């Protein structure tokens, strides 16, 4: 039994804090084929400690460097360089997974705090409401 307890207690899984928040964003990148700057608006699906999942009307290609701006009331909260690590081309909900490339301390402090504030302001739970099965 001690071997199982030892194995269980020594097993470490990384904990990645994610916050489900739908905040407005702007994503800017350079199209490799045309060389033109692409600027699209969208919303976050969630924010992680070093990443963001964003819903964008036009998706950047995997591997592209994207300047991501998170907004509140049309003002930039934070702007960081990111890299596209995955895209989901579902026409009803096109998503891009972005990995933050720089300013991780600032990202954790500013972006995560803004996401927590968004959740506090927008998610109102009514515990008196009856649940229907």
Secondary structure, DSSP 4 states (H G I P E B T S, - for coil): -HHHHHHHHH-------EE----EEEEEEE-TTT--EEEEEEEEEEEESSEEEEEESSPPPTT-EEEEEEEETTEEEEEEEEEEEEEE--TTS-EEEEEE-S-HHHIIIIIHHHHHHHHHHH----TTSPPP-
